[in-house]
Amino acid sequence: MTKPQLVIFDCDGVLVDSEYLAAQINAELLTEAGHPIEAEELSARYAGFIFADALKAIEKEADIPLSASILDRSAALFLERLKTDLAATEGIRKAVESLTLPYCLCSNSENDTIKAMLTTVGLYDLFKGRIFSAPEVGSKRGKPAPDVFLYAAEHNHVDPARVIVVEDSVTGITAAKAAGMRVIGYTGGRHSYSGHADALTDTGAETVIARHADLTATIAAMSEWQD
């Protein structure tokens, strides 16, 4: 039985309800560019991907060229709309403050974007000095590569097997499992879709929660579960 020693949170879709906002913006841009897609489908298929990688996948699948300028427009629109439309996921501050274990954040987003989002929703004080941005640490490889999770575990002097990750995407869970970590799936964001929980457990989440109010009890239960 392996007792957890560290909790790692994903950011987008777990701490802040940004996946919903990003999917709306990117679906509008893709539709305008000639690839009609709904925000819900974009979330279901590409949650956890950086938008550049999602664009490459869409280009290949749809066999249509997509202008690189979409990336700049997406980033600009997101930074503008996060000022008025971004919210923290319900109950996250209380859940983090209730933890008795060390914790940190691992994200595919860049550090400046993470800081802006957390500051906007009033969570930055909880994560200052605990942020690991995949494009800016270690190998700089993003999820689904496990690198950012392994970097955070090493930085915190914790065996990966003693880490619990809270993730909302197949991409993130794939990375966490490749790192040898245990995972709680989270489906409480506005981007959650039909079959979301099943997709997370199929990828390797040991359990799934839809409310951060259940996080502390779930971690306590996992501390007693056999691996």
Secondary structure as UniProt FT lines:
FT   STRAND          6..9
FT   TURN            13..15
FT   HELIX           18..32
FT   TURN            33..34
FT   HELIX           39..46
FT   TURN            47..48
FT   HELIX           51..62
FT   HELIX           69..85
FT   TURN            90..91
FT   HELIX           92..97
FT   STRAND          103..107
FT   HELIX           111..120
FT   TURN            121..122
FT   HELIX           124..127
FT   TURN            128..129
FT   STRAND          131..133
FT   HELIX           134..136
FT   TURN            138..139
FT   TURN            143..144
FT   HELIX           147..155
FT   TURN            156..157
FT   HELIX           160..162
FT   STRAND          163..167
FT   HELIX           170..178
FT   TURN            179..180
FT   STRAND          182..186
FT   TURN            190..191
FT   TURN            194..195
FT   HELIX           196..203
FT   STRAND          207..209
FT   HELIX           212..214
FT   HELIX           215..222
FT   TURN            223..224
//
